[in-house]
Amino acid sequence: MHEEEVLGKAYDARLMRRLLGYLKPYRLQVVLALAAIIGFSGLQLVQPYLMKVVIDDYIAVGSLDGLGWIALLFLVILLGSFFLEFAQTYTMQLTGQRVMSDMRGEIYLHLQRLDLRFYDRNPVGRLMTRVTTDVDALNDLFASGVVTVFGDIFTLAGIMIVLLIMDWRLALVAFSVLPLIVLVTQWFRRNVREWYRTVRIWIARINAFLQENITGMSTVQLFRRERVNFERFDQIDRAHRDANIASIFYYAVFYPAIELVGALASALIIWFGGGWVMGGALTLGSLVAFLQYSQRFFRPISDLSEKFNVLQAAMASSERIFTLLDTPVLITSAETAHGNPATSLPAVPSTRSTSSGSTVSGVEASTALGDGPSTALRAGPSTALRAGRIEFDHVWFSYDEARLKPGTTNHHDHVLRDVSFVVEPGERVGIVGSTGSGKTTLINLLLRFYDVNRGRITIDDVDIRELNPKDLRGLFSLVLQDVHLFSGTIAGNIRLGDDRISDDDVRRAARAVHADHFIERLPQGYDSPVAERGATLSVGQKQLLSFARALAFRPRMLVLDEATSSVDTETEQLIRDALHVLMAGRTTIAIAHRLSTIQDMDKILVLHKGELRESGTHQQLLAARGIYYRLYQLQYKEQEALIAGS
């Protein structure tokens, strides 16, 4: 069953205790609002009684002495009611907005810490519903439900006590319509609950449909699916509309029904009370007060019915939100999970021989593209010099972990199978293989987007599962084939919010990968706006920005995943020149389909169906005439065919 279909209990004490915890920082505001609500309810009880006093003690006996003071007191009560209602409404709405902001911040912070396996299982549209619609439902609870219900209960109890004290017989007449109220309220709650569930289902489907199709709008337009997609959206939209209309019917019946029952109670009070007044068994003032109290009595009942639906919605939404918040963060360091500090890598300068035989230190490699990063950036924890020896030690991995049986090594269930290799400090390693061979999976495991099922991955002999993920990822810069740009500016997408990267660092990085050529032609240069997902930039320009981003962070280790596959040959050559300088002194892993981009690597690994089948330099692998040789021959023939065709 879909999560949106489950409404659960109308009231869950466990969930309510957890929800009330969000009010703790605002307990003073809640106390003030509660005091204002109780004060307002008390003043509402006084007004009809003053009318009784005026009629029985002044108007009925023809005495006007002191009537002015009663009128003044009545005016003071009205003004007091206004200010108390304003205070409770403003305070609770303000508190509700603050709680909603706190909760959204907590959810988003948690979402950022969850591993990618979680996002493989959960559609983005559903997660957006958690952060938006579900949190809004809780705002209704905090702003108009959890505290104001005490005011309604206090008002009902107070009216019942006052009526019984004034005249218990007429009070029983007024209460005789309560069974009708119960029947109408139960009918309303039962039906509205069902239609509320239906509305929730369809709004979740609308969110999921919009997220998927707006993101893929270029594909929709390319394959001319506008009409088909609109018809599908129209079906979902109309179903959501019809569900809302159905719920409106019950609201339209419920409130007039409550008014009708209230009018029936007033008629009974007039019928019996009028006879008793004429018989001298009841005063006229008491009859008028009874009529006013009866009007005030049925209003909280209808409010409580509405608050029941607010409570029902809040319980359902909180169940879904807390399920999300209780999703465990799996990618953590082993030390941190036990409350101890995460392991740190040793700070060891690395050196690497250049083609001329000299050595280049990590600092020299960092500054080769310019004057070097700012002092603050150079002092960052993720840029501390470390040896950078990477080892995959008998690694097994499957994305569908749920299918794996403990102790089994079913080859069909694993993307990687018993993969072992070492990348020495400063070594440049290329990874090749056919589609689905596990190349990108190696990178996902190295950066701990996922954890291995068996075996281990180490950096300088330290298992990466013992490292803080933030520190681990701070050692790397990752350049992907599919570049993700955020709305903002060119400079902002290179810096990515790291204030330690100065404007000079941004410009040096862009200049090193030749991105400055197109950036400086833009109207506002580095301050030029970037549309969502970089829609206003070409694929090649976005790729160049991703290289500049990687350079700006001065990584100790570099990972390239098909990094040059989206740029033309001329731009690719310029990037290669910059990469040779960048890779000096850095441990580098490059995934490539174009074998020409990794021919000068120190070592090339060949993956085939999740297994490491070959390893060596370009010339060694060609001489072996194995898988790499066949891949090279295929690409060579493809290039010849393209040249002949042109």
N, C-alpha and C positions, 0 to 999 in steps of 0.2 A: 504494500500500500504506500502511495506517495505521502511524504511527510505532511504536505498541506492538507491531506484528507483527514488526518487524525486531530481531533479536538481535545480528547482526553477529559479529565475531570473539570467540573465547573470551579472547583476550589481544591488546591493541592497545598497543604500546609508546608511541605518541604520547599516547594517552589516559592511560596509566598515569603517564607523566612529569608530565602536567598535574595528575592527581589527587594525586600525591605532593607537589606544590607546596603543597597545603593542609596538609601535615604540617610544613612548615618552621617555623611559629611554635611548634610543639610538639616540636621535634627532641630536646630533652632527655628528655621523657617517652617518646618512641619508643626512644631509646637505652637508657633504664632498662628498658623493657619487653622489649627484645631481649636485654639482658643477663640479665634474670630468666628468659626463656624458655630461653636456652642453658644457664644454670645449672640450671634445673629438668630439662632433658633430660639433662644430665650426671649428675645425681643419680639419675635413673631408670636409667641404665646401671650405676651402682655397686651398686644393691640386689641384683640377681641374682648378681653376682660375689661379694658378701659371703656369700650363701647357699652358693656353691660352696666358699668358703674354710672356712666353719663346718663343712660336711659332711665335706670331704676332710681338713682339718687338725686338726679337733677331735673331731667325733662319730665318724668312722670309726676313729680311733686310740684313742678312749676317754679323751682328755685334755680336762679342763675348764679348765685354766689359761689365762687370757686370754680365755675365752669371754664373760665379763661385759663386757670392753671392746668386744668386737665387737657385743654387744647394745646397749651404750650408743651406739656409733657408728651403728648401724642406726637407733636412736631419733632421734639428731641429724639423720640424713639425712631421715627422715620429717618432722620438724619443719621442716627447711630447705626441703623440697619444698612443704610447706603454705604457708609464707610467700612463697616465690618464685612459686608459682602465684597466690596472692592478689595479689601485687604486679603481676604482668603482667596479670591479669584486670582489676583495678581501674584500672590506668593506661591500658590500651587502651580500655576502655569509656568512661572519662572523656574520653580524647582523641577517641574517635569522636563523643561527644555534642558536644564543642566544635567539631569540624570540621563536623558536621552543622549546628550553629547558624550558623557562619560562612557556610556555603554557602547556607543558606536566606536569610540576610540579604543576601548578594550577589545572589541571584536576585530577591528582592523589590525591592531597590533598582533593579535593572536593569528590572524590569517597570514601575516607576513612571516610567522615562525613555522607554519605548517609545511611539511615536506611536499614535494611535487607529486608523490603517490596519492596524496589526499585530493589534489586538483585533477588527477586522472579519473577519479571516481565521482567527483561532484561538479555538475554544470555550473558555469559562472552565473547564469541567470538565477539559479536557486540561491547562491551565496549573496547575490545582490538583494534578493528578497529578504534575507536575514537582516542585512544592515539597514534596509530602508523600511519596508512595510512592517516587519515584525517589531522593530524598535518603535515605530509610530504607534502600534497597538499598545505597547507598554507606556508610552507617553500619555495616552488616554487614561490608563489606570492611575498613574501618579498624579496627573493634573486634575482629574475630576472623579476619581473612584475611591482610591484607597483611604483618603481622609474624609472626603465629603459624605461618604456613607455614614459616618458617625453622626453627622448633622441630621441626616434623614431619620436615622434611628432615634436620636434624641428628640426630634420634633414629634415623631409618631408616639413615642412613650409619653412625652409631656402632654400632648393633646388628649390622649386616652385618660391620663390621670386627672387632668383638669375637668374633662367631661364627666367622669365618674363622681368627682367631688361636687360639681355643680348640681347634677341631677342624674342619678344612676339609671332611672327608668328611661329617660330620653337618650342617655348614652347607649343603652342596649338597643334602642330603636335605630340609632345611627350605625351601630356595629352590625346590625342585621344583614347589611348588604355585603359584608366581608366575604362570605362564601362565593358570591358572584365575582368579586375581585380576584379571589384565588383561582377560579376557573379560567377567567380571561387571561390572567397573567401566565398560568401554566400553558395555555394554548399558544400564547405569544412566544414564550421562551422556547418551547419545543420546536416550533416551526422556524423561528428566526435562527435558531442554532443550526438547523440543517441547511438553511440557505446561506448562512454565513460560511459554513464549510465549503459549499459549492463555489461561492465567490472567491474564497481563498485559493481553491484549486485553479480556477481560471486566471486569476491575476498572476499566479506563479507561472502558468503556461505562457501568458503574454510576455512576461519578463524574459523567460528563456527563449521564446521565439524571436523577440526583438534583438536580444543580445547576439544570437547566432546569425541572424540574417542581416543586421546592420553591419556587423563585423565582416561578413562575406558579401557585401553589396557589389563589389566589382565582379565577383563570380555570377551573382544574380543577373546583373546587367549584361555580362558577356554572353551568357547562355539564354538570355531573353526569358527569364523566369519571373518577370515582374507580375504578370497576370496570375500565374499559378500561385506564387507566394502571397499575392494580395488576397486571393480567394481563400487560402488557408488562414491567413491572419483575420480575414473578415469572419470566418467561422468561429474562431476563438473569441474574437471581440464581441460578436453577437451573443455567444453563449455567456460571456461575462456580463453583458448588458442585461440579458434576460434574467440571470440570477439576481442581479441587483433590483430589477423591476419586481421580481417575485417577493423579495424581502421588503420592498417599499409597500407592497400591498398589506403586509402584516402590521407594519408601523401605522399605515393609514387607518387600519381597523382598530388597533389597540388603543391609541390615544383618545379617539372619540368614544370608544367603549368605556374607558375609564371615566370620561366626562359624563357619559350617560348614567353610569352607576352612581357617580357623585351627585348628579341631579336627582336620581331616584332617592338617594339618602336625604337630600334637602327636602324633597316632597314629603317624605315620611316624617321628617322633623317638623315641617310646617303643619301637616295633618294632625299628628298627635300633640305636638307642642302647642299649636294654636288652640286646640280644645282645652288643654290644661291651663293655658293663659286665661281664657274666657271663664274657666271654672275656678280661677284663683289659685290653682295648684302650682303655677309657674309664673315667674315674672316675665314681662315683655323683653327686658334687657337680657335675661338668660336665653330666651328664644333666639334673639338676634345674635348673641355670642355663639350659640350652638351652630347656627347657620354658617358663621364665619369660620369657626373651628373645623366644621365638616369640609369646607372648601380647602382649607390648609391640610386636612388629613389625607386626602386622596392624591394630592400632588407628590408628596414623598413616595407614595406607593408606586406610582408610575415611574418616578426617578429611580427607585430601587430596581425595578424591572429592567430599565435601560442599563443600569450599572451592572446587573447580572450579566448582560451581554458583553459589556466592557471587560468584566472579570473573566468571562469565558474566553474571549479573544486573547486577553493578556496571559492566561494560563497556557493556552496553546502556543502562543508566540514565545513565551519564556521557555517552554519545554524545548522548542527547536533551537532557540538561542543558546541555552545552557548545554544542549547536546553538542553544538558547535564549539563552545568554549571549553567543554570537557574533552574534546578530541585531543589525545595526547600529542605533544611535540616529540616526534621520534628522533629527529636529527639533533641530538645534543651530545656533548662530550661525556664520556663515561665518568670522568672525575666530577664534572658539574652535577651529573645526575645523582651523585652520592653526597652532594653538598661541599665538595672540595674544589679548590681552584683547578682550572683546566691546565693541561700540560702545555708548556711553552717550548718552542723549538730553540736549539742552541744558536747563538749569534756567531756565525762563522763566515768570514769573507770568502767569496768564491773567486776562483780564477779560471781562465780558459785560454788555451793557446789559440792565437789567430793564425791566419795563413802565412804570416811573415815569421812566425815562430815566437813572437813576443807574447806576453800575457796581458790580459785586460781584466781589471778588477771590476766588481759589481758597480762601484761608484763611477768608474770611468765609463762603463757601458751606459749608465744612467745619464751621464752628462754629455755623451757623444752627440746627442741631437741638439744640444744648445748649452746654455749656462747652468743647466741643472735645476731641479725643483726648488721651491722656496724652503727655508729652514724648517718651517712648521711641517711641511709635507715630508721632508727628508727624515724628520724625527718621528713620523707616525709608526705605530706598532706593527702595521702590516708590511712596512717597507724595510724592517730591520734585516741586515744581511744574514743569510743563513746558507748552509751548504746547498740545500735543495735537491737531495738525492731522492728520487721517487722509485718505489718498488711495488709492483703488483705481485702478490704472493698467492698463487693457486686460487684465483678469484672465480667464484660462481655467482651468477645473478639472473633473476627472473623478475620481470615487471609484475607478473601475476603471482604474487607471493602466496596468495590464498590457495593456489592449486598445488603448491609444493608439499609433499609429504615429508615429515621429519626423517632424516637419515637417507633419503633417496637422492639420486643424481640423474633423474630422467632427462635425457638430452633434449627432448622435445619441449620441455618446460623452461629451459634456460636460454637466455640471450647470449650470455658469456659462459664458457665452460672451461674451467681449469686454466685460466689465463695467467701466465707469469712472465714478467720482464722487468728490467731495471733501466731507469733513465738517470744517468750520472749527472752531477752538478755541471751546469753550463752546456750540457749536451742538447743537440737539436735532433728531435725524433719525428719522423713522419709516419702517419698511420694510413694505410690504404686498404681497400676491400670493396666488394660489391655492396649494393644497397641491402641493408638488413644484416650485415655481418657483425655489427656491434661496435662500430667505430665511435659514434656519438655516445653510446652507453658508457664507454670507458671514461669519457669526460664527465658525464653525469655522476659517476661513482667517485672520480677523483675529487670533484668539488663538493661531494656529499649532498647532492640533490636527492640521491637515494643511497641506501646502505647496502653493502654486499650481503649475500645470503651465506656464503662460505668463503673462507680465505680472509685476506686482509690487504689493505693498502697502507703503505708507510711513507712518511717523509722524514728523512734523516733518522730512520729506524724507529720512528714514533708512529704508532697506529693513528690514523687520522680520526678515528672514532673517539680518541682520548683528547682531541683538540677542540677548542671552542670553534664552532662553524664560522663565526665572524672572522676570527683570526686566520683560520685556514683559507677562507676565500679571499682575505686581504692579501695573501701572497701571490694571487694570480690576477691576470687580466685576461678576460675571455672575449674573443671576437667570433661572433656567430654569422652564419650565412644569412639568416633572417634577422635583420637588425630591428630592434624595438626602440623607437624614439618617443619621447614624452612631449606633450604640449608645453611650450615655453619658448626659449631662445636657443640659437645655435650654441652659444657659450654655455648655457645651462645644461644642454645635453652632453657636452663634453665634460663639464665639471661634475654633473649629477649631484649637486647640492653639497659637495665637499668644499667648504670655504678655505681649506688649506691650499687648494689649487688656485694659484693667483692667475690674473688675466695674462700675465706673461707666459705662465706655464701652458695656458690654453692655446695661446698663439704659437708657441714653439711646437707644441704637439701637432697642431693643424698644419704648420709649415713643413714638418718632418714627413708627413704623409701626403703632402701636396693638396690638402683640402683647402688651403688658403686661397687657391686659385679661384674656386667658385664662391667661397664665402665672401671674399672681398668684392665680388661683383654684385652681391646682394645689396639692396637699397640701404639696409642698416648694418651691414657687415655681421659681426659676431652677435649683435643684438637683434638680428632679424628673427621674427617669430617663426616657430615651427608648429605646424598644424598637428592634430592628433595622429599618432602613428607615422608622422613625417610625410603626410599625404602630398605636400607641395614639393617634395624633393624626389629626385630620381633614385633608382635603386643603387646606382654607382655612388651618388653623393651620400646617401645614407651609409653605405659601406665605408666610405672615406671617413665619415664622422665617427663610426665605430672604432676605426683605427686610431683616430686622434684621441678618443676617449680612453682607449687602452694605454696609449703612450702617456697621457696626462697623469695617470695614477702611478706611473713608475713601478711596475710590478717586479717582483723578484723572479716570477715564473710566468711564462706566456703560453696561452692555449688558443689555437686557431682552428676553428671548425668550418671548413669550406670557405675560408675568409675572403678569397679572391675570386670566387666562382661567379659573382654578380657584377664584375666590372669588365670593361673592355680590355683588350690586349695592351694598349698603350698605358692605361691607368694601372693595370696589373704590374707592368714593368716598373713604374714609378714606386708603387707600394713595395715591391720586392726590394728595391734599393733601400728604402727606409727600414724594412724589416731586417735586413742584414745588419744594420747598425743597432737596431733595437734588440736583436737576439744575442748580440755579443755580451757574454757574461751572464746570460739568463738561460735557465733551463726552459726549453721550448718543446711543446708538443703540437704538431700540426696535422689535422685531418684534411685529406684532399682527394678529390676525384681526378683532377688534372695532375697527372704524374709529373708534368713538367715543373710544377711548383715546388716539388720536394726532392728533386734529383740531387741537390747539393747538400741534403741533410746528412748528419753524421751516421744516422741509422734509420732504417725504414722497417716498420712492422707490417706484416700482411695478415689480415684477419679473413677468415672464411668460415661462414656458418657458426660464428661465435667462438671459434678456436684460433689461437695464434699458430699459423702454419709456417710462416717464413720470417726471417730476420736477417738484416745485413745492409750494406750500402747499395746504392743503385747499381753499380757495376757487378757486385757480387750476386745480387738477385737476378740480374739479367743472365749472368753466366750459369746460374743454377737451372734456368729454363723451367721454372715452376709456375705458380699462380701469378706472381708479379710479372714474369716474362709474358704470359698470355694477356694480362691486362694492358701491358705496354704495347704489345702488338696490335690489340684491338684499337687503342687510342691512336696509334700511329696510322693505321689504315683509315680510321675515321677522318683524321686531319688531311690525309692525302686525298680522300674523296671530296672533302670540302674545298680543297685547293683546286682540284680538277673541275669541280662544279662551278666554281667562281670564274 
